[in-house]
Amino acid sequence: MSSSADDRQVVITGAGAVSALGFGADVLWDAMKAGRVGIAPLVHPRAESLRVRVAAQVPAFDPSTLFDERTLPLLDRVSQFGLLAANEAMAQSGLHFDEASGTRAAVIVGTGVGGETTQDAASEKLYGENSQRLHPLTIVRIMANAVSSHICVRHGITGPSFAVSSACASANHAIAQAVLAIRSGLVDVAITGGTEACLSYGVFRAWEAMRVLSDDTCRPFCRQRHGLVLGEGAGMFVIESLAHARARGAKVLAHIAGVGMSADAGDIVAPSDAGAARAMRAALADARMDPADVDYINAHGTGTLANDVTETRAIHMALGSHAMHPAVSSTKSMHGHALGASGALELIAVMGALTEGVIPPTMNALEPDPACNLDIVFHAARQTPVRAALSNSFAFGGLNAVLALRA
């Protein structure tokens, strides 16, 4: 294979995660394989005043034990999660940047909401307590690009760095941009993924008003499903050109073979099967894959009435006669819907499926919905070879991002 071909191939060499299922990418994967559900009663000072009181929260999280007293005041919870996951990914990759190599690296992070816990606290102080003063670090904690900047500072990265925000597709869009930056030759390496810490009182009230939250658990592709469950966390990855990885003897965890993106240009909330199918077909085309190559699809699978049937139609549109071949699951049934971080948490599941030949299950189902006519893996993991996979993320606003991966 020519070096130019190696330069265009993008591989994952490090992964990190923080989720409702625990700390670490391996911890998340082991929990998903086992079908462990991280959805539990919401722990929040104002939980009793909410109609919906369940969430997928990061457990036993004390940032004061994880960050020094100089850094911690600068970090909203969203940055804390993202930085921890990035540090884990960097440690696994074995990369270290000096003055020269730091210019050839990028940090591109997706977040749908940004520094929401700081925003919520500031609003309560300003309007609820009628305070005339806010914390002087409020802006630098709220800004959506904060986590990208902190990762740059921590790891000495001086190449392109920015945030991507496209609601629930933010992580996949960020990863896609990082892939394209490496393919173009702009950089050799990127830290990319998604992070979200959105479990504030204001966010819960806003989602309650939309009437799409479940009050018990998340049941994707189930006849009795009635909504999503909000979650939080982060998934971060070190990706690099295959040539760069080979030159330094790095272990390759998976290949990001293709990316596909589309806009519905329709309803701002209601999903479009045609738009989702366009993104899936684009990812397959970019990866030079045939529909028959796909053995697993990690579905967007929110558990809402509209999404699951629409996504089913989209998979049939994109894969045609091969739509019943791939195993399909929604891991949101375990780690919740972490909005802008969801695609990153789900990429951990896809990597595990490719590496170990294990399809993580869709949990909590009572009865399969016949309208979701796919090979959905319910209740327990399935052992089967996985050569290639798709990871779907579809967002409010009609923004879609799909990743195609090979083992």
C-alpha positions as CSV (number, residue, x, y, z in Angstrom):
1,M,0.0,0.0,0.0
2,S,1.3,3.4,-0.9
3,S,2.1,6.0,1.8
4,S,-0.4,8.4,0.2
5,A,-3.1,5.7,0.8
6,D,-1.9,5.3,4.4
7,D,-2.1,9.1,4.9
8,R,-5.8,9.1,3.9
9,Q,-6.8,6.2,6.1
10,V,-7.8,7.3,9.6
11,V,-7.5,5.0,12.7
12,I,-8.3,5.2,16.3
13,T,-5.4,4.6,18.7
14,G,-6.8,5.8,22.0
15,A,-10.2,6.0,23.7
16,G,-11.6,7.4,27.0
17,A,-15.0,7.7,28.5
18,V,-17.0,9.0,31.5
19,S,-20.6,7.8,31.7
20,A,-23.4,6.8,33.9
21,L,-21.9,3.3,33.7
22,G,-18.6,4.4,35.3
23,F,-15.2,5.9,34.6
24,G,-13.2,4.5,31.7
25,A,-13.8,3.2,28.1
26,D,-13.2,-0.4,29.2
27,V,-15.7,0.0,32.1
28,L,-18.3,1.4,29.7
29,W,-17.8,-1.4,27.2
30,D,-17.9,-4.1,29.9
31,A,-21.1,-2.7,31.3
32,M,-22.7,-2.5,27.9
33,K,-21.8,-6.0,27.0
34,A,-23.4,-7.1,30.3
35,G,-26.5,-5.2,29.6
36,R,-26.1,-3.1,32.8
37,V,-28.4,-0.1,32.9
38,G,-27.1,3.2,34.2
39,I,-30.6,4.9,34.4
40,A,-31.6,5.6,38.0
41,P,-33.5,8.1,40.1
42,L,-32.3,11.7,39.5
43,V,-30.0,13.1,42.3
44,H,-30.6,16.8,42.2
45,P,-31.6,19.4,44.9
46,R,-34.8,20.2,43.0
47,A,-35.7,16.8,41.7
48,E,-38.9,16.6,43.8
49,S,-40.4,19.5,41.8
50,L,-39.9,17.7,38.5
51,R,-42.4,15.5,36.8
52,V,-39.6,13.3,35.4
53,R,-37.1,12.1,38.0
54,V,-34.9,9.6,36.3
55,A,-31.6,10.2,34.5
56,A,-28.3,8.5,33.5
57,Q,-26.0,10.4,35.8
58,V,-22.2,9.9,36.3
59,P,-22.0,8.2,39.7
60,A,-19.9,9.3,42.7
61,F,-18.2,12.1,40.9
62,D,-16.0,14.4,43.1
63,P,-14.0,16.7,40.9
64,S,-11.9,18.0,43.8
65,T,-10.1,14.7,43.9
66,L,-9.4,14.7,40.2
67,F,-8.2,18.3,39.5
68,D,-5.8,20.6,41.2
69,E,-7.1,23.7,43.1
70,R,-5.7,26.0,40.4
71,T,-7.5,24.3,37.5
72,L,-10.8,23.3,39.0
73,P,-12.4,26.8,39.3
74,L,-12.0,27.1,35.5
75,L,-13.9,23.9,34.7
76,D,-17.6,23.5,34.3
77,R,-18.7,19.9,34.7
78,V,-18.8,19.5,30.9
79,S,-15.1,20.3,30.7
80,Q,-14.3,18.1,33.6
81,F,-15.8,15.1,31.8
82,G,-14.2,15.9,28.5
83,L,-10.8,16.5,30.0
84,L,-10.9,13.2,31.9
85,A,-11.9,11.2,28.9
86,A,-9.2,12.9,26.7
87,N,-6.5,12.2,29.3
88,E,-7.5,8.5,29.2
89,A,-7.5,8.4,25.4
90,M,-4.1,10.1,25.3
91,A,-2.6,7.7,27.8
92,Q,-3.8,4.7,25.8
93,S,-2.4,6.1,22.6
94,G,1.0,6.6,24.0
95,L,1.3,10.0,22.3
96,H,3.2,13.0,23.7
97,F,3.5,16.3,21.9
98,D,6.5,18.5,21.7
99,E,6.7,22.0,20.2
100,A,6.9,20.7,16.7
101,S,4.5,17.8,16.8
102,G,1.9,19.9,18.7
103,T,1.4,22.0,15.7
104,R,0.4,18.9,13.7
105,A,-2.4,18.0,16.1
106,A,-6.0,19.2,16.4
107,V,-8.6,19.2,19.1
108,I,-12.2,19.1,17.8
109,V,-14.9,18.4,20.4
110,G,-18.7,18.2,20.1
111,T,-21.1,19.5,22.7
112,G,-24.8,20.2,22.4
113,V,-25.3,22.4,25.4
114,G,-21.8,23.5,26.7
115,G,-21.3,24.8,30.2
116,E,-24.9,24.3,31.3
117,T,-24.3,23.7,35.0
118,T,-22.5,27.1,35.2
119,Q,-25.2,28.7,33.1
120,D,-28.0,27.4,35.3
121,A,-26.3,28.4,38.5
122,A,-25.6,31.9,37.1
123,S,-29.2,32.3,36.0
124,E,-30.5,31.3,39.4
125,K,-28.2,33.7,41.2
126,L,-29.0,36.6,38.8
127,Y,-32.8,36.2,38.5
128,G,-33.7,34.0,41.5
129,E,-31.5,35.8,44.1
130,N,-31.5,39.2,42.3
131,S,-27.7,39.2,42.7
132,Q,-25.8,42.0,40.9
133,R,-22.6,40.1,40.6
134,L,-21.6,36.7,39.0
135,H,-18.4,34.7,39.4
136,P,-15.6,36.3,37.3
137,L,-14.9,33.0,35.6
138,T,-18.5,32.5,34.5
139,I,-17.8,33.1,30.8
140,V,-14.8,30.9,30.5
141,R,-16.7,28.0,32.1
142,I,-19.8,28.5,30.0
143,M,-18.2,28.8,26.5
144,A,-18.7,25.8,24.4
145,N,-15.0,25.7,23.3
146,A,-13.7,25.6,26.8
147,V,-13.1,21.8,26.8
148,S,-11.2,22.0,23.5
149,S,-9.0,24.7,24.9
150,H,-8.3,22.9,28.2
151,I,-7.3,19.8,26.3
152,C,-4.9,21.9,24.2
153,V,-3.4,23.4,27.4
154,R,-3.1,20.0,29.1
155,H,-1.4,18.2,26.2
156,G,0.5,21.0,24.4
157,I,-1.5,21.0,21.2
158,T,-1.1,24.1,19.1
159,G,-2.9,23.1,15.9
160,P,-6.5,23.7,15.0
161,S,-8.9,23.6,18.0
162,F,-12.6,24.3,18.1
163,A,-16.0,23.1,19.2
164,V,-18.8,21.7,17.1
165,S,-22.4,22.0,18.2
166,S,-25.2,20.2,16.4
167,A,-27.4,19.0,19.2
168,C,-27.5,15.2,19.4
169,A,-25.2,14.8,16.4
170,S,-22.4,17.0,17.9
171,A,-19.9,14.2,18.7
172,N,-20.3,12.5,15.3
173,H,-20.0,15.8,13.5
174,A,-16.8,16.6,15.5
175,I,-15.3,13.2,14.7
176,A,-16.1,13.7,11.1
177,Q,-14.4,17.1,11.0
178,A,-11.3,15.6,12.6
179,V,-11.2,12.7,10.1
180,L,-11.4,15.2,7.2
181,A,-8.7,17.4,8.8
182,I,-6.4,14.4,8.9
183,R,-7.2,13.2,5.3
184,S,-6.6,16.7,4.0
185,G,-3.1,16.7,5.4
186,L,-3.9,19.7,7.7
187,V,-2.9,17.6,10.8
188,D,-1.5,14.1,11.5
189,V,-3.4,13.5,14.8
190,A,-6.6,14.7,16.5
191,I,-8.2,14.4,19.8
192,T,-11.9,14.3,19.2
193,G,-15.3,13.2,20.6
194,G,-18.1,14.7,22.6
195,T,-18.9,15.8,26.1
196,E,-22.1,16.9,27.8
197,A,-23.2,17.8,31.4
198,C,-26.8,18.8,30.8
199,L,-28.7,17.6,33.9
200,S,-29.7,21.0,35.2
201,Y,-33.0,22.0,36.5
202,G,-33.6,24.4,33.6
203,V,-32.7,21.7,31.0
204,F,-35.1,19.2,32.6
205,R,-37.9,21.8,32.6
206,A,-37.3,22.5,29.0
207,W,-37.3,18.9,28.0
208,E,-40.4,18.2,30.1
209,A,-42.2,20.9,28.1
210,M,-41.5,19.0,24.9
211,R,-43.2,15.9,26.3
212,V,-40.5,13.5,25.0
213,L,-39.0,12.4,28.3
214,S,-39.7,8.9,29.7
215,D,-40.6,8.8,33.4
216,D,-39.3,5.3,34.0
217,T,-36.6,4.1,31.6
218,C,-35.5,4.1,27.9
219,R,-37.1,1.4,25.8
220,P,-35.8,1.8,22.2
221,F,-37.7,-0.2,19.5
222,C,-40.2,-1.4,22.1
223,R,-44.0,-1.2,21.5
224,Q,-44.4,0.4,25.0
225,R,-41.6,3.0,24.6
226,H,-42.7,6.5,25.5
227,G,-39.6,8.7,25.6
228,L,-35.9,9.3,26.0
229,V,-33.9,9.5,29.3
230,L,-31.4,12.3,29.6
231,G,-27.8,11.4,30.4
232,E,-24.4,12.9,30.7
233,G,-20.7,12.0,30.2
234,A,-18.0,12.1,27.6
235,G,-16.2,10.0,25.0
236,M,-12.9,11.1,23.6
237,F,-10.6,9.5,21.0
238,V,-7.1,9.9,19.6
239,I,-7.3,9.4,15.9
240,E,-4.5,9.6,13.4
241,S,-3.5,8.8,9.9
242,L,-2.6,5.1,9.4
243,A,0.9,6.2,8.2
244,H,1.5,8.2,11.4
245,A,0.3,5.3,13.6
246,R,2.5,2.8,11.8
247,A,5.5,5.0,11.9
248,R,5.4,5.1,15.7
249,G,4.3,1.5,16.2
250,A,0.9,2.3,17.7
251,K,-1.8,-0.3,18.2
252,V,-4.8,0.3,16.0
253,L,-8.1,-0.1,17.7
254,A,-10.4,0.5,14.7
255,H,-10.5,2.2,11.3
256,I,-12.8,5.1,10.7
257,A,-13.5,4.2,7.1
258,G,-16.1,6.8,6.2
259,V,-18.2,9.7,7.3
260,G,-21.6,10.9,6.1
261,M,-23.5,14.1,6.9
262,S,-26.8,15.5,5.8
263,A,-29.5,18.1,6.6
264,D,-33.2,17.3,6.4
265,A,-34.1,20.9,5.5
266,G,-37.6,20.1,6.8
267,D,-39.2,20.1,10.2
268,I,-37.0,21.6,13.0
269,V,-38.0,18.7,15.4
270,A,-39.7,15.8,13.5
271,P,-37.0,13.4,12.0
272,S,-36.8,12.6,8.3
273,D,-36.2,9.1,7.1
274,A,-34.9,10.5,3.8
275,G,-32.4,12.8,5.5
276,A,-31.1,10.0,7.8
277,A,-30.8,7.6,4.9
278,R,-28.8,10.2,2.9
279,A,-26.2,10.4,5.7
280,M,-26.0,6.6,6.0
281,R,-25.5,6.2,2.2
282,A,-22.9,9.0,2.2
283,A,-20.9,7.2,5.0
284,L,-21.1,3.9,3.0
285,A,-20.0,5.7,-0.2
286,D,-17.1,7.5,1.6
287,A,-16.0,4.2,3.1
288,R,-16.3,2.4,-0.2
289,M,-18.6,-0.1,1.5
290,D,-21.6,-2.0,0.1
291,P,-24.7,-2.4,2.3
292,A,-23.9,-6.1,2.5
293,D,-20.6,-5.3,4.3
294,V,-22.4,-3.9,7.4
295,D,-22.7,-6.4,10.2
296,Y,-23.8,-4.0,13.0
297,I,-25.6,-0.7,13.3
298,N,-25.5,1.3,16.5
299,A,-28.8,3.1,16.1
300,H,-29.6,6.6,17.2
301,G,-32.4,4.7,19.0
302,T,-33.8,7.3,21.4
303,G,-36.9,5.5,22.5
304,T,-39.2,8.2,21.4
305,L,-42.3,7.3,19.3
306,A,-41.1,9.2,16.3
307,N,-37.4,8.4,16.2
308,D,-37.4,4.6,16.3
309,V,-39.9,4.1,13.4
310,T,-38.3,6.8,11.3
311,E,-34.8,5.4,11.8
312,T,-36.1,1.9,10.9
313,R,-37.4,3.3,7.6
314,A,-34.1,5.1,7.0
315,I,-32.1,1.9,7.5
316,H,-34.4,0.1,5.0
317,M,-34.0,3.0,2.5
318,A,-30.2,3.1,2.9
319,L,-29.5,-0.6,2.9
320,G,-32.3,-1.8,0.6
321,S,-32.5,-5.6,0.4
322,H,-29.7,-5.9,3.0
323,A,-31.5,-4.0,5.7
324,M,-32.3,-7.2,7.7
325,H,-28.7,-8.4,7.6
326,P,-27.0,-6.2,10.2
327,A,-27.6,-6.6,13.9
328,V,-29.0,-3.4,15.4
329,S,-29.0,-2.1,19.0
330,S,-29.4,1.1,20.9
331,T,-27.0,1.5,23.8
332,K,-28.9,4.7,24.9
333,S,-31.1,2.1,26.8
334,M,-28.1,1.8,29.1
335,H,-26.1,5.0,29.2
336,G,-29.0,7.4,28.5
337,H,-29.2,10.1,25.9
338,A,-26.2,12.2,26.6
339,L,-27.1,14.7,23.8
340,G,-23.8,16.0,22.2
341,A,-21.8,13.2,23.8
342,S,-24.1,10.3,22.7
343,G,-22.3,9.5,19.5
344,A,-19.0,9.3,21.3
345,L,-20.3,6.9,24.0
346,E,-21.8,4.9,21.2
347,L,-18.5,4.7,19.3
348,I,-17.1,2.8,22.3
349,A,-19.8,0.2,21.7
350,V,-19.0,0.0,18.0
351,M,-15.3,-0.4,18.7
352,G,-16.0,-3.2,21.1
353,A,-18.3,-4.9,18.6
354,L,-15.6,-4.8,15.9
355,T,-12.8,-5.9,18.2
356,E,-14.6,-8.7,20.2
357,G,-17.4,-9.7,17.9
358,V,-20.0,-8.9,20.5
359,I,-23.2,-6.9,19.8
360,P,-24.2,-5.0,22.9
361,P,-28.0,-5.3,23.7
362,T,-30.9,-3.0,23.6
363,M,-32.2,-3.2,27.2
364,N,-35.6,-2.6,28.9
365,A,-37.8,-3.8,26.1
366,L,-41.2,-5.3,27.1
367,E,-42.4,-6.2,23.6
368,P,-40.7,-5.5,20.2
369,D,-42.5,-3.0,18.1
370,P,-43.5,-4.7,14.8
371,A,-43.1,-1.4,13.0
372,C,-39.4,-1.6,13.8
373,N,-38.7,-4.5,11.5
374,L,-35.0,-4.9,11.9
375,D,-32.7,-7.5,13.5
376,I,-32.7,-5.8,16.8
377,V,-30.6,-7.4,19.6
378,F,-32.8,-7.3,22.7
379,H,-32.0,-8.1,26.4
380,A,-28.6,-9.8,26.0
381,A,-25.4,-9.4,24.0
382,R,-25.0,-11.5,20.8
383,Q,-21.7,-13.1,19.8
384,T,-21.1,-12.7,16.1
385,P,-18.2,-11.6,13.8
386,V,-18.4,-7.9,13.0
387,R,-16.4,-6.8,9.9
388,A,-17.9,-3.3,9.5
389,A,-20.4,-1.1,11.4
390,L,-22.3,2.1,11.2
391,S,-22.9,4.5,14.1
392,N,-25.9,6.8,13.6
393,S,-26.6,10.2,15.2
394,F,-29.6,12.3,14.2
395,A,-30.3,15.6,15.8
396,F,-33.0,18.2,16.3
397,G,-32.8,20.7,13.5
398,G,-32.6,17.8,11.0
399,L,-28.8,17.4,11.2
400,N,-27.5,13.9,10.7
401,A,-24.0,12.4,11.0
402,V,-23.0,8.8,10.5
403,L,-19.7,7.1,11.0
404,A,-18.6,3.9,9.1
405,L,-16.0,1.8,10.8
406,R,-14.0,-1.3,9.9
407,A,-12.3,-3.7,12.3
